Amino acid sequence: MTQLLQQAFERAAALPQEEQDRFARLMLAELESEERWAELFSRPESEELLEKMADEALAAHRAGLTELLRTEEM
């Protein structure tokens, strides 16, 4: 276990039980999500789909249909 992960778990252990459970559910959901994305991206058809989506996004940008993302406003 890394030092940072150990630190996170130590801080979580100091929380009330309800907060610990919420933290645990969040962590488990995040891990499951990462596993699902990894599985989806490993499929042969995902490369073609991502390439198609990228082409569509570039075409929309070239057509002037996109806007600059202003992160300072977030």
A tleap script that builds the chain and sets N, CA, C and O, in Angstrom:
source leaprc.protein.ff14SB
mol = sequence {
  NMET THR GLN LEU LEU GLN GLN ALA PHE GLU
  ARG ALA ALA ALA LEU PRO GLN GLU GLU GLN
  ASP ARG PHE ALA ARG LEU MET LEU ALA GLU
  LEU GLU SER GLU GLU ARG TRP ALA GLU LEU
  PHE SER ARG PRO GLU SER GLU GLU LEU LEU
  GLU LYS MET ALA ASP GLU ALA LEU ALA ALA
  HIE ARG ALA GLY LEU THR GLU LEU LEU ARG
  THR GLU GLU CMET
}
set mol.1.N position { 0.853 -1.173 0.000 }
set mol.1.CA position { 0.000 0.000 0.000 }
set mol.1.C position { 0.899 1.237 0.000 }
set mol.1.O position { 1.909 1.291 0.703 }
set mol.2.N position { 0.516 2.212 -0.791 }
set mol.2.CA position { 1.314 3.432 -0.826 }
set mol.2.C position { 1.075 4.269 0.425 }
set mol.2.O position { 0.098 4.074 1.149 }
set mol.3.N position { 1.973 5.186 0.655 }
set mol.3.CA position { 1.859 6.061 1.832 }
set mol.3.C position { 0.612 6.937 1.730 }
set mol.3.O position { -0.076 7.162 2.726 }
set mol.4.N position { 0.324 7.426 0.531 }
set mol.4.CA position { -0.843 8.286 0.353 }
set mol.4.C position { -2.138 7.514 0.603 }
set mol.4.O position { -3.057 8.031 1.237 }
set mol.5.N position { -2.211 6.285 0.107 }
set mol.5.CA position { -3.400 5.475 0.344 }
set mol.5.C position { -3.547 5.156 1.829 }
set mol.5.O position { -4.651 5.189 2.372 }
set mol.6.N position { -2.445 4.852 2.469 }
set mol.6.CA position { -2.470 4.600 3.915 }
set mol.6.C position { -2.988 5.829 4.666 }
set mol.6.O position { -3.787 5.704 5.594 }
set mol.7.N position { -2.533 7.006 4.261 }
set mol.7.CA position { -2.978 8.251 4.888 }
set mol.7.C position { -4.487 8.439 4.689 }
set mol.7.O position { -5.193 8.843 5.613 }
set mol.8.N position { -4.969 8.149 3.492 }
set mol.8.CA position { -6.404 8.286 3.222 }
set mol.8.C position { -7.217 7.351 4.097 }
set mol.8.O position { -8.246 7.745 4.646 }
set mol.9.N position { -6.759 6.106 4.229 }
set mol.9.CA position { -7.481 5.148 5.057 }
set mol.9.C position { -7.431 5.527 6.532 }
set mol.9.O position { -8.418 5.345 7.246 }
set mol.10.N position { -6.324 6.039 6.991 }
set mol.10.CA position { -6.237 6.469 8.387 }
set mol.10.C position { -7.207 7.613 8.665 }
set mol.10.O position { -7.866 7.643 9.705 }
set mol.11.N position { -7.286 8.552 7.728 }
set mol.11.CA position { -8.228 9.666 7.921 }
set mol.11.C position { -9.664 9.172 7.866 }
set mol.11.O position { -10.511 9.625 8.636 }
set mol.12.N position { -9.938 8.245 6.958 }
set mol.12.CA position { -11.287 7.692 6.852 }
set mol.12.C position { -11.659 6.932 8.123 }
set mol.12.O position { -12.810 6.978 8.556 }
set mol.13.N position { -10.699 6.238 8.720 }
set mol.13.CA position { -10.960 5.463 9.938 }
set mol.13.C position { -11.342 6.359 11.109 }
set mol.13.O position { -11.977 5.901 12.059 }
set mol.14.N position { -10.963 7.620 11.047 }
set mol.14.CA position { -11.289 8.552 12.126 }
set mol.14.C position { -12.691 9.141 11.976 }
set mol.14.O position { -13.176 9.820 12.880 }
set mol.15.N position { -13.332 8.890 10.862 }
set mol.15.CA position { -14.679 9.421 10.627 }
set mol.15.C position { -15.718 8.598 11.382 }
set mol.15.O position { -15.456 7.455 11.756 }
set mol.16.N position { -16.894 9.178 11.606 }
set mol.16.CA position { -17.992 8.385 12.182 }
set mol.16.C position { -18.323 7.203 11.254 }
set mol.16.O position { -18.046 7.252 10.056 }
set mol.17.N position { -18.908 6.161 11.810 }
set mol.17.CA position { -19.170 4.935 11.053 }
set mol.17.C position { -19.968 5.194 9.778 }
set mol.17.O position { -19.662 4.620 8.733 }
set mol.18.N position { -20.970 6.037 9.850 }
set mol.18.CA position { -21.798 6.340 8.669 }
set mol.18.C position { -20.952 6.971 7.556 }
set mol.18.O position { -21.113 6.640 6.382 }
set mol.19.N position { -20.055 7.880 7.937 }
set mol.19.CA position { -19.169 8.514 6.962 }
set mol.19.C position { -18.168 7.507 6.396 }
set mol.19.O position { -17.824 7.564 5.215 }
set mol.20.N position { -17.705 6.590 7.240 }
set mol.20.CA position { -16.798 5.548 6.762 }
set mol.20.C position { -17.485 4.684 5.707 }
set mol.20.O position { -16.887 4.345 4.686 }
set mol.21.N position { -18.735 4.335 5.960 }
set mol.21.CA position { -19.480 3.528 4.992 }
set mol.21.C position { -19.687 4.287 3.686 }
set mol.21.O position { -19.583 3.709 2.604 }
set mol.22.N position { -19.975 5.566 3.787 }
set mol.22.CA position { -20.153 6.374 2.578 }
set mol.22.C position { -18.837 6.435 1.788 }
set mol.22.O position { -18.832 6.309 0.564 }
set mol.23.N position { -17.734 6.629 2.499 }
set mol.23.CA position { -16.419 6.651 1.865 }
set mol.23.C position { -16.138 5.308 1.188 }
set mol.23.O position { -15.661 5.271 0.054 }
set mol.24.N position { -16.431 4.215 1.878 }
set mol.24.CA position { -16.186 2.878 1.327 }
set mol.24.C position { -17.018 2.644 0.071 }
set mol.24.O position { -16.514 2.108 -0.916 }
set mol.25.N position { -18.292 3.044 0.103 }
set mol.25.CA position { -19.138 2.884 -1.078 }
set mol.25.C position { -18.603 3.685 -2.257 }
set mol.25.O position { -18.606 3.215 -3.395 }
set mol.26.N position { -18.145 4.897 -1.973 }
set mol.26.CA position { -17.579 5.745 -3.020 }
set mol.26.C position { -16.332 5.107 -3.629 }
set mol.26.O position { -16.187 5.068 -4.850 }
set mol.27.N position { -15.442 4.611 -2.788 }
set mol.27.CA position { -14.216 3.980 -3.278 }
set mol.27.C position { -14.522 2.723 -4.098 }
set mol.27.O position { -13.935 2.515 -5.160 }
set mol.28.N position { -15.428 1.897 -3.612 }
set mol.28.CA position { -15.790 0.680 -4.340 }
set mol.28.C position { -16.448 1.000 -5.673 }
set mol.28.O position { -16.173 0.344 -6.678 }
set mol.29.N position { -17.309 1.999 -5.686 }
set mol.29.CA position { -17.947 2.399 -6.943 }
set mol.29.C position { -16.917 2.912 -7.940 }
set mol.29.O position { -17.008 2.620 -9.132 }
set mol.30.N position { -15.946 3.669 -7.462 }
set mol.30.CA position { -14.894 4.189 -8.340 }
set mol.30.C position { -14.062 3.050 -8.920 }
set mol.30.O position { -13.752 3.058 -10.111 }
set mol.31.N position { -13.702 2.085 -8.104 }
set mol.31.CA position { -12.933 0.935 -8.585 }
set mol.31.C position { -13.729 0.129 -9.612 }
set mol.31.O position { -13.186 -0.292 -10.634 }
set mol.32.N position { -15.007 -0.080 -9.339 }
set mol.32.CA position { -15.853 -0.808 -10.284 }
set mol.32.C position { -15.980 -0.042 -11.596 }
set mol.32.O position { -15.973 -0.647 -12.668 }
set mol.33.N position { -16.093 1.260 -11.523 }
set mol.33.CA position { -16.187 2.085 -12.723 }
set mol.33.C position { -14.916 1.968 -13.560 }
set mol.33.O position { -14.982 1.827 -14.781 }
set mol.34.N position { -13.764 2.028 -12.903 }
set mol.34.CA position { -12.484 1.906 -13.618 }
set mol.34.C position { -12.378 0.542 -14.302 }
set mol.34.O position { -11.914 0.440 -15.437 }
set mol.35.N position { -12.813 -0.501 -13.595 }
set mol.35.CA position { -12.775 -1.838 -14.181 }
set mol.35.C position { -13.688 -1.922 -15.404 }
set mol.35.O position { -13.340 -2.532 -16.415 }
set mol.36.N position { -14.854 -1.302 -15.292 }
set mol.36.CA position { -15.814 -1.318 -16.417 }
set mol.36.C position { -15.249 -0.572 -17.618 }
set mol.36.O position { -15.352 -1.058 -18.744 }
set mol.37.N position { -14.649 0.606 -17.400 }
set mol.37.CA position { -14.049 1.360 -18.514 }
set mol.37.C position { -12.922 0.559 -19.150 }
set mol.37.O position { -12.811 0.515 -20.375 }
set mol.38.N position { -12.091 -0.070 -18.340 }
set mol.38.CA position { -10.987 -0.876 -18.871 }
set mol.38.C position { -11.525 -2.009 -19.735 }
set mol.38.O position { -10.978 -2.301 -20.798 }
set mol.39.N position { -12.600 -2.645 -19.272 }
set mol.39.CA position { -13.202 -3.729 -20.046 }
set mol.39.C position { -13.778 -3.204 -21.357 }
set mol.39.O position { -13.602 -3.825 -22.405 }
set mol.40.N position { -14.463 -2.070 -21.304 }
set mol.40.CA position { -15.042 -1.505 -22.525 }
set mol.40.C position { -13.968 -1.099 -23.523 }
set mol.40.O position { -14.113 -1.348 -24.719 }
set mol.41.N position { -12.896 -0.480 -23.052 }
set mol.41.CA position { -11.836 -0.036 -23.957 }
set mol.41.C position { -11.032 -1.198 -24.515 }
set mol.41.O position { -10.364 -1.036 -25.536 }
set mol.42.N position { -11.074 -2.365 -23.881 }
set mol.42.CA position { -10.323 -3.514 -24.375 }
set mol.42.C position { -11.042 -4.217 -25.527 }
set mol.42.O position { -10.449 -5.058 -26.202 }
set mol.43.N position { -12.293 -3.885 -25.755 }
set mol.43.CA position { -13.047 -4.513 -26.844 }
set mol.43.C position { -12.534 -4.009 -28.192 }
set mol.43.O position { -12.189 -2.835 -28.330 }
set mol.44.N position { -12.487 -4.895 -29.179 }
set mol.44.CA position { -11.990 -4.494 -30.507 }
set mol.44.C position { -12.796 -3.355 -31.137 }
set mol.44.O position { -12.228 -2.496 -31.812 }
set mol.45.N position { -14.090 -3.343 -30.926 }
set mol.45.CA position { -14.925 -2.321 -31.563 }
set mol.45.C position { -14.772 -0.938 -30.928 }
set mol.45.O position { -15.167 0.060 -31.532 }
set mol.46.N position { -14.213 -0.864 -29.734 }
set mol.46.CA position { -14.109 0.436 -29.068 }
set mol.46.C position { -13.122 1.360 -29.776 }
set mol.46.O position { -13.328 2.573 -29.789 }
set mol.47.N position { -12.062 0.819 -30.361 }
set mol.47.CA position { -11.102 1.670 -31.071 }
set mol.47.C position { -11.779 2.355 -32.262 }
set mol.47.O position { -11.580 3.547 -32.495 }
set mol.48.N position { -12.575 1.593 -33.009 }
set mol.48.CA position { -13.297 2.167 -34.147 }
set mol.48.C position { -14.310 3.213 -33.687 }
set mol.48.O position { -14.441 4.272 -34.301 }
set mol.49.N position { -15.019 2.912 -32.614 }
set mol.49.CA position { -16.017 3.845 -32.100 }
set mol.49.C position { -15.364 5.140 -31.626 }
set mol.49.O position { -15.853 6.228 -31.928 }
set mol.50.N position { -14.267 5.028 -30.888 }
set mol.50.CA position { -13.577 6.226 -30.412 }
set mol.50.C position { -13.027 7.052 -31.574 }
set mol.50.O position { -13.059 8.282 -31.538 }
set mol.51.N position { -12.532 6.382 -32.589 }
set mol.51.CA position { -12.028 7.091 -33.767 }
set mol.51.C position { -13.168 7.833 -34.467 }
set mol.51.O position { -13.000 8.975 -34.894 }
set mol.52.N position { -14.320 7.184 -34.581 }
set mol.52.CA position { -15.493 7.816 -35.200 }
set mol.52.C position { -15.937 9.039 -34.382 }
set mol.52.O position { -16.235 10.093 -34.944 }
set mol.53.N position { -15.978 8.888 -33.066 }
set mol.53.CA position { -16.380 10.000 -32.205 }
set mol.53.C position { -15.399 11.162 -32.311 }
set mol.53.O position { -15.809 12.323 -32.323 }
set mol.54.N position { -14.118 10.857 -32.388 }
set mol.54.CA position { -13.104 11.914 -32.534 }
set mol.54.C position { -13.281 12.635 -33.854 }
set mol.54.O position { -13.199 13.862 -33.906 }
set mol.55.N position { -13.525 11.882 -34.931 }
set mol.55.CA position { -13.747 12.494 -36.245 }
set mol.55.C position { -14.972 13.408 -36.224 }
set mol.55.O position { -14.949 14.496 -36.800 }
set mol.56.N position { -16.038 12.964 -35.562 }
set mol.56.CA position { -17.254 13.777 -35.461 }
set mol.56.C position { -16.999 15.051 -34.660 }
set mol.56.O position { -17.493 16.122 -35.014 }
set mol.57.N position { -16.235 14.933 -33.592 }
set mol.57.CA position { -15.928 16.104 -32.775 }
set mol.57.C position { -15.086 17.110 -33.563 }
set mol.57.O position { -15.331 18.315 -33.495 }
set mol.58.N position { -14.103 16.621 -34.303 }
set mol.58.CA position { -13.273 17.511 -35.117 }
set mol.58.C position { -14.093 18.180 -36.207 }
set mol.58.O position { -13.909 19.364 -36.488 }
set mol.59.N position { -14.996 17.428 -36.819 }
set mol.59.CA position { -15.855 18.008 -37.858 }
set mol.59.C position { -16.751 19.098 -37.268 }
set mol.59.O position { -16.943 20.143 -37.890 }
set mol.60.N position { -17.292 18.866 -36.093 }
set mol.60.CA position { -18.130 19.878 -35.439 }
set mol.60.C position { -17.306 21.115 -35.117 }
set mol.60.O position { -17.784 22.239 -35.270 }
set mol.61.N position { -16.087 20.915 -34.678 }
set mol.61.CA position { -15.217 22.056 -34.373 }
set mol.61.C position { -14.904 22.856 -35.633 }
set mol.61.O position { -14.979 24.085 -35.634 }
set mol.62.N position { -14.556 22.158 -36.691 }
set mol.62.CA position { -14.246 22.840 -37.960 }
set mol.62.C position { -15.454 23.588 -38.506 }
set mol.62.O position { -15.302 24.604 -39.184 }
set mol.63.N position { -16.653 23.093 -38.215 }
set mol.63.CA position { -17.885 23.741 -38.685 }
set mol.63.C position { -18.298 24.888 -37.775 }
set mol.63.O position { -19.323 25.527 -38.014 }
set mol.64.N position { -17.520 25.155 -36.743 }
set mol.64.CA position { -17.839 26.255 -35.840 }
set mol.64.C position { -18.940 25.942 -34.849 }
set mol.64.O position { -19.580 26.855 -34.327 }
set mol.65.N position { -19.169 24.684 -34.585 }
set mol.65.CA position { -20.258 24.275 -33.697 }
set mol.65.C position { -19.807 24.027 -32.262 }
set mol.65.O position { -20.589 23.545 -31.443 }
set mol.66.N position { -18.572 24.346 -31.956 }
set mol.66.CA position { -18.053 24.121 -30.604 }
set mol.66.C position { -17.713 25.449 -29.946 }
set mol.66.O position { -17.573 26.474 -30.614 }
set mol.67.N position { -17.584 25.413 -28.648 }
set mol.67.CA position { -17.208 26.606 -27.894 }
set mol.67.C position { -15.993 26.282 -27.037 }
set mol.67.O position { -15.816 25.146 -26.598 }
set mol.68.N position { -15.172 27.275 -26.808 }
set mol.68.CA position { -14.008 27.123 -25.946 }
set mol.68.C position { -14.466 26.869 -24.515 }
set mol.68.O position { -15.345 27.568 -24.011 }
set mol.69.N position { -13.885 25.890 -23.869 }
set mol.69.CA position { -14.201 25.594 -22.482 }
set mol.69.C position { -13.425 26.558 -21.597 }
set mol.69.O position { -12.194 26.579 -21.614 }
set mol.70.N position { -14.140 27.338 -20.841 }
set mol.70.CA position { -13.513 28.327 -19.970 }
set mol.70.C position { -13.484 27.769 -18.551 }
set mol.70.O position { -14.448 27.896 -17.797 }
set mol.71.N position { -12.366 27.153 -18.207 }
set mol.71.CA position { -12.269 26.473 -16.907 }
set mol.71.C position { -12.230 27.443 -15.740 }
set mol.71.O position { -12.568 27.059 -14.620 }
set mol.72.N position { -11.835 28.676 -15.963 }
set mol.72.CA position { -11.798 29.631 -14.855 }
set mol.72.C position { -13.204 29.986 -14.376 }
set mol.72.O position { -13.361 30.528 -13.282 }
set mol.73.N position { -14.223 29.691 -15.171 }
set mol.73.CA position { -15.597 29.979 -14.785 }
set mol.73.C position { -16.226 28.840 -14.013 }
set mol.73.O position { -17.347 28.974 -13.522 }
set mol.74.N position { -15.533 27.728 -13.894 }
set mol.74.CA position { -16.098 26.551 -13.213 }
set mol.74.C position { -15.898 26.639 -11.739 }
set mol.74.O position { -16.308 25.739 -11.005 }
savepdb mol mol.pdb
quit
